[in-house]
Amino acid sequence: MFLEEYDVIVVGAGHAGCEAAAAAANLGSKTLLVTMSLQNIAQMSCNPAMGGIAKGQIVREIDALGGYSGIVSDRTAIQFKMLNKSKGPAMWSPRVQSDRMRFAEEWRMMLEGTPNLDFYQEMVKGLIIEDGKIKGIRTALGVEIRSKSVVLTNGTFLNGLIHIGEKQFGGGRAGESAAFGITEDLIQAGFEAGRMKTGTPPRVDGRSLDYSKMNEEKGDAKPDKFSYSDLTKPLEFQKSCHMTYTSNEVHNILREGFDRSPMFNGRIKSIGPRYCPSIEDKINRFADKERHQLFVEPEGWNTCEVYVNGFSTSLPEDIQFEALRTVAGFEKVKFFRPGYAIEYDYFPPTQLKHTLETKLVEGLYFAGQINGTTGYEEAASQGLMAGINAHLKVHEQAPLILKRDEAYIGVLIDDLITKGTEEPYRMFTSRAEYRTLLRQDNADFRLTPMSYEIGLASEARLRRMERKLKESEKMVAFFRETSVSIAETNPILEAKESALINQGDKMFKIFSRPQIELEDILKFEKVKEYIDSNDLDQEILEQAEIQVKYSGYIEKERNNADKLTRLEDVKIPEDFDYNKIKSMSIEAKQKLNKIRPVTISQASRISGVSPSDISVLLIYMGR
């Protein structure tokens, strides 16, 4: 049936699996994507949206590297918002509301149009491991498929258990069975496993809602997009979301079901996402709050199904229904399906290398929720990097490892393998110490050249990035060199309540003022002429604006990153014996022996390893 050996087998076709399969195949590896249901490729299992705080930066990074998530998100968006626009550009985060059905369909069409990629529908029951190396997979029907590498992206399916009130049943997602066998094989191979929990809210019939009682949430007046490529364009029309609130009455009804809640009666023992708690967890932990926001999100252009964001729950369905009917606008609500919680197996990510290859089994890679993360974007980015590195290893090429000052993806992976996680990991801007460098607007500058070098990002992408970089730098130089007069400048400054000038000045200095924005600078005739003569688009103008207004901050952070990056160059031998260092703390020795950091910099980020331990290690290594 499968007579030839694959270069890469990807198990699971969620966000991580789709990106892994696309990356490996586009790089030239003969790739097989195996999933339990080809009809459910790229399912948005939870909210119908991509991006958000820090997550939007990740989608931009995936796109800059040549992944598909940004393109698919743009083509299937129903609303676009740039979040945090009131703050500095390091905090700006793009987000789209997605058409759930079109999102999955677009992903499938793109994958089917990808050369070197085969598909197979069946449950993977086990792994073929020989002499510490992965050799392939074994399906439930007993079919053995050989491969030089395997990427596991199993999501919530490994021994998945769904909870609704006092009811529980096996499943990886509503209406889909759990996967069995892989966990057992991995434990037998020496891996440490754990359990995590996540949840999802009810889906309701939008025709039964009274939107007049809710606040309308519109998209941006001038929507942007995710992809840096010219394969997509911004939305011309958008669909509104809505917002409403819970109340004390709603909370009291929910409390009546606490004794039947698996969250509180001991049925669920695993840890859920701290930053996306269930509604019962919210009202239990924040008892003083009289209300919580609920975002009413349409699931697509032409469906009446609605996602109730903020009402994730595993309470009994009758309690869910009664409580939701007490929310303003939901008095006559009809359910499509109740919310539920799901427990599943994960493998602490300290068992991985920076390439996402496992330390125990050569050629085996983990990506997504199997590593303890939560979120489509976090999963997709891991899938992309696992697919890239599986291909590079099979073809005996150097791995692609992103540093913490190069990408949020680098921060994510380094956090996982260095610090581990005991609760579902979610990316935030605060996790990145170099977030001024890792902005959503410059992901192409940071990542497209290195992706082009390995053969994933196309030459067209590289040339587009190079033009944007060149033209934005030229425009910054134009601002530095161009003088403006008192007569044309002071009316603009006065309108913005900024101090007037008493002599002509350079435009760069005027533009650097915090009150002065791009729309103000565009009022100068010299600027209009420059833009017209050079045919500059909005992306280049915004990049020039950021370089002018934040040049000092960017330079300072770059210098800090360069200083700390020097420790990345201090490599630790693979077989280094930490036990020989008598003056190092016992906890540090235990952590270092377990995680086996590659560099001094990575060692310094391990919880339990103190600065004095690092000093001792440097001295012992003769540094």
Protein Blocks (a to p, Z undefined) as FASTA:
>chain_A
ZZbccfbdcedjdfklmmmmmmmmmnopacddddfblklgoiafbbcdeedehklmmmmm
mmmnopaklmmmmmmccbdcdehklpcfklgccdddddfklmmmmmmmmmmmpghiacdd
dddfbdcdeehiafbdcdfkopacddfbdcddekjmnopacdehjbccddfbehiacdeh
jlmmmmmnopacddddddddddddfklpcfklpccddddfbdcdfblcfkbccdfbdcdd
ddddddfklmmmmmmmmmmpmklnomambdcdfklccfklmmmmmmmbmbdcdddddfbf
kbcbdcdehiacfbdfklmmmmmmmpghilmgccfbdcdddddddddfklpcfkopafkl
ghiacehjknopacjklmmmmmmmmmmmmmmmmnopacddddfklofklmmmmmmmmnop
abdcdddfklpmklmmmcfklmmmmmmmmmmmnopacfklmmmmmmmmmmmmmmmmmmmm
pccdfklmmmmmmmnopacdfbdcdfklmmmpmklcfklmmmpmklmmmmmmnopafklm
mmmmmmmmmmmmmmmmmmmmmmmmmmmmmccdfklcfklmmkbcfklmmmmmmnopabfk
lmmmpghiafklmmmmmmmnoZZ
